Amino acid sequence: MPQILIKDIIRQLTEIQDGSLWFDQCFKEKLSSLTDAEAFTRPIPQVHSVAEHMSHILAWRQECLLRFRGERTDLMNSPEDWKNNEVLIETGWEKIKAQFFASTVTLIKVLENQDDSYLEIKFADEAYNNHYLIEGIIQHDIYHLGQIGITIKLLNQL
C-alpha cells in the first residue's frame, strides 16, 4: 500500500513544530523567545497563557495516541484538558515544551511505519477513523498556534 497521505501528515506535523510555514511561524520559532514568566502570564484574565495552550495541545496529542492504541479518556470533561497556571508552574515551562516537542516525535513514530490503510481504521466504537483523528490534531495545533500568537502580541503590550 502507498504512504502518500501518511507522508504528508508527517510533513505537516514536522513543519508545524519546526518548519517553514507559509501562514506564520512554527511552534519552535514562536516559543523561542518566551521567558518562563511570560509563558505563565495571562495578558488579560479571559485569555489563556501560552503554557496553558501548550499543555492543552499536548493533552489532545496524548489523547490521539491513546486512541491510536484503541483506548481513550473523557478528556473534555477532565481537568487534564485545560490545566491552570498554578498546576503548570509546578511542571515548569521547559518541561512543558520538551513534552510537546517529544509528542511530535512519538506521533511520527506511530505513523511512519504504517501505510495509508492505517488511516482508514476506525477507533473505539466510533464512526471516526485515524485519518479524521490526526487531521483534527493538526487543525487543533494550528488553531492554538494562532491563539498563542495573539497571546504573545498581548504580552508584548504589557
SULVEN-V651688 format. One record per residue. RES is the residue in three letters. PHI is phi in degrees with one decimal (NA if undefined). Layout:
res	phi
RES	PHI
RES	PHI
//
This chain:
res	phi
MET	NA
PRO	-74.6
GLN	-119.9
ILE	-65.1
LEU	-68.7
ILE	-58.0
LYS	-62.7
ASP	-68.3
ILE	-63.8
ILE	-61.4
ARG	-59.3
GLN	-64.2
LEU	-59.6
THR	-65.6
GLU	-65.9
ILE	-62.8
GLN	-76.7
ASP	-148.5
GLY	-110.0
SER	-103.6
LEU	-103.8
TRP	-71.5
PHE	-95.4
ASP	174.2
GLN	-77.0
CYS	-78.8
PHE	-57.7
LYS	-57.9
GLU	-66.2
LYS	-66.1
LEU	-92.1
SER	-60.2
SER	-100.6
LEU	-76.7
THR	-82.5
ASP	-57.6
ALA	-60.1
GLU	-65.4
ALA	-60.5
PHE	-100.6
THR	-95.9
ARG	-91.6
PRO	-64.3
ILE	-141.3
PRO	-55.8
GLN	-83.9
VAL	-111.4
HIS	-66.1
SER	-73.4
VAL	-61.2
ALA	-61.1
GLU	-63.4
HIS	-61.4
MET	-64.1
SER	-63.9
HIS	-63.4
ILE	-60.0
LEU	-60.8
ALA	-58.9
TRP	-73.5
ARG	-65.0
GLN	-65.1
GLU	-62.9
CYS	-59.2
LEU	-62.5
LEU	-60.2
ARG	-66.7
PHE	-60.6
ARG	-91.8
GLY	86.0
GLU	-111.2
ARG	-170.7
THR	-123.9
ASP	-99.6
LEU	-58.2
MET	-61.2
ASN	-109.8
SER	-122.2
PRO	-65.4
GLU	-70.5
ASP	-64.5
TRP	-132.7
LYS	-73.7
ASN	-89.4
ASN	-58.1
GLU	-59.9
VAL	-72.6
LEU	-68.6
ILE	-59.5
GLU	-64.0
THR	-72.8
GLY	97.8
TRP	-62.8
GLU	-61.9
LYS	-68.9
ILE	-61.2
LYS	-61.9
ALA	-61.2
GLN	-64.8
PHE	-62.0
PHE	-63.5
ALA	-66.1
SER	-66.0
THR	-64.1
VAL	-60.2
THR	-64.5
LEU	-59.2
ILE	-64.2
LYS	-61.5
VAL	-64.3
LEU	-86.2
GLU	-64.0
ASN	-99.0
GLN	-102.2
ASP	-103.9
ASP	-60.9
SER	-64.3
TYR	-58.6
LEU	-68.6
GLU	-85.9
ILE	-68.0
LYS	-80.2
PHE	-109.3
ALA	23.1
ASP	42.4
GLU	-126.4
ALA	-80.6
TYR	-88.3
ASN	-113.2
ASN	-61.0
HIS	-65.0
TYR	-58.9
LEU	-65.1
ILE	-71.3
GLU	-63.2
GLY	-62.4
ILE	-64.4
ILE	-62.7
GLN	-62.8
HIS	-62.7
ASP	-57.1
ILE	-66.1
TYR	-57.2
HIS	-73.9
LEU	-60.2
GLY	-65.0
GLN	-64.8
ILE	-62.5
GLY	-59.3
ILE	-65.6
THR	-58.9
ILE	-64.5
LYS	-61.2
LEU	-66.3
LEU	-61.2
ASN	-68.6
GLN	-95.8
LEU	-72.4
//
